[in-house]
């Protein structure tokens, strides 16, 4: 299992690097547009701030362009690259072409059947937008559960994205997700519970430790 930061902001990557338990960074075109540096510079800055995977999503709309973009991303990021490729017929074709040379994920999966195609195309990661799937399909957790059933026994793992609460994060893992990606505020939220803080305060009042 790994928990990732979903961001393209270097200052946020610096924060989670200090924590020690966030294992990589996921980006997308929207997040990259929020950075104050060009995408190539942003990716170079981010890869220097994590020892784990850095996800980059292809934006080209034709096969030749997607292949070229994926290889360019790999030149910038190196062995930490995981390409995010949309779950479309063309996207699956690109995964089949690139997966022998670059680790690929398939993003925006909304059915277990698409997860099966992602597996057969060679993707190592199948990405589910959990909260968005709940809004569009009615139950994003059920989507994760169905994907887990289809992918059971394979080398393709599930990354749960679009998580809006600690409860949704936990439910995604319980449904079979292997990994989570969360924005900084949600990473802070899953590490926090009011009763934990109260318990610590109680121990501090009456306890003694090493000095």
N, C-alpha and C positions, 0 to 999 in steps of 0.2 A: 504493500500500500504506500502511496505517496500523496502528500497534500501540496498543491501548487498555489502560487500567487497568480491571480488573473489581473495583469496590469502591464503597461509599458512605461511606467514612470520610474525612473532610476532611483529617486529618493525613497520610494516604497520598497523597491528591491533591496536597498541598503538596510532598511528597517528589518525586513524578514530574514536577511542574511545573519543578523545578530541573534535572532531567535534560535536558529539551529535546527528547527524541525520542519521548515518549509523547504521542499526538496527540488523545486524548479519553478519555472515561470511560463505561463501561457499568455500569448498575445493574440489579437485579431486586428483587422483593419481599423475598426472603430477605436480601439485602445491605442494603436500606433498613431492615429490622427490626433490624439490628446497629448502626445509628447511634443516638446518644443524643439526637437531635433529631427532631421530627415530619418526615414525608416532605417537606412543602412547604419547610420550613426547610433540610433537608438538600440538596434540589435547588438552592435558591438559593445555598447555600454552595458546592456543587460547580461550578455553572456559572461562578461567579466565579473558579474555580481552573483553568479550561481555556479555551483559545481554540478548541478543536475541538468535535466533537459530544458531547452528553450523552444517553445512551440511557435511556429510562424505559419500564418494562413495565406494560401495562394489567393490572388485577386484577379489574375489573368482569366480571360473568358474563352480561350481556344486552347487546344491541346498543345500545340507548339509553344505558345506563350506560357502555359502552366509548367511544362517541362523545363523550359529555360529559367523561369522564376524559381522553381524548386531547387534547381542546381545552383543558381546564384545565391539563394538563401544558405545552402550548404557551404558554399565558399566563404560566406561571412561568419556563420555560426560554428561550423565544423562538426565534430562528432557528437556534439550535444543537440544537434538539430532533430526536431520532430516536426515534419510538415503537417499542417492541417489542410485537408482537402475536402471540399464539400461533397455531401452524399447525393450526387447526381450521376446519371449514366456516364457523362464525360468525366466526372470526378473519379469514379471507380476505374475507368480506363486509365487515367493518369496514375492512380495508385498502383495498378498492375504494372505500369511501366517503370515507376520510380522506386517501388518498394524493394527491389533487389539491391539497390545502391544507397538509398536514404530511408531512414525510419519514417513511416507514414502513419498518420491518424486520419480517420474520417469524421468530419464534424457535421453537426446539424442532422443527426439521425433521428427519425421520428417513427421508425417501425422496426420490429425484430427482423423482418425480412431484409431490410437495408443492412442491419448488423451482420447478417449472414453473408451478404454480398461483400461487405467490407473485409470480412475474414477471408473469403475466397480470393479477393483481390490482393491480399498480402498485408493489409493494415495491421499494425500492432496494437492500435488503440481505436476504440469506437466511442465517440463522444455523444452524450445525450444532454440536451438542454432541459433540465428537469422541470424547473418552474415554468418555462415557456411551454413545454409539452403539456403541463397541467392546464395552462390557459387555453391551449389550442385543441388538445385531445381529451382533456378531462382528468387525466391521472398520470403525471410524469413519473411517479414512483413505480406504477405498474409497467410503464415503458422500460424502465431499468430492469425490473424483474423479468420481463419477457426477453429482453436482450441477453440477460445473464443465462437464461435457460437455453437459448439458441447457441450461445458461445461457450457453454460448459464443455470443458475438456480440450478447448483450443488454446492457442497462444495469444489470442486477441483479448485484450482487457478493456474494461469500461471505465471511462473518465466521466464523472458527473459534473456538469457545469450548470450555470444559471440556477444557483442555490441562493435562496432568500432568507433562510433562517437556520439556526443550529439544528432544529428538529428535522428540517428537510435534508440537511447534510447527513445526519445520522440515519435517517430513513433510507437515503440513497445507498449508503454502505450496507445496511441491513438487507436491502433488496438485491445486492450483488455487485454494486459498483466497486471497483478496485482502487480508484483514485478520486480525489476531489480537486477542483480548482475554484478558488474563491477570491474576491477582492479583499483588499487590506482590512476594511471594516468588518467583514464577515469572518476573516481569520481571527481577528481579535475577539469577536463574539463567541466563536466556538471554544476558545480557550478560557472563557470567563463564565463564572456562575456566582450569583450573589451569596449563596450559602457557603461556597468555598472561601470567599473573602471574609465572611462573618466567622467561620471556623478558625481561620488564621488569626483574626483579631482576638478571639477568645483564648487561643493558645498563647498569644503574645502577652496577654494580661497576667496570666497565672503561671507561665512556664519559665524554664531556665535553659539556657543553651551554652555552647562553648563561647568563650570570650578570648 
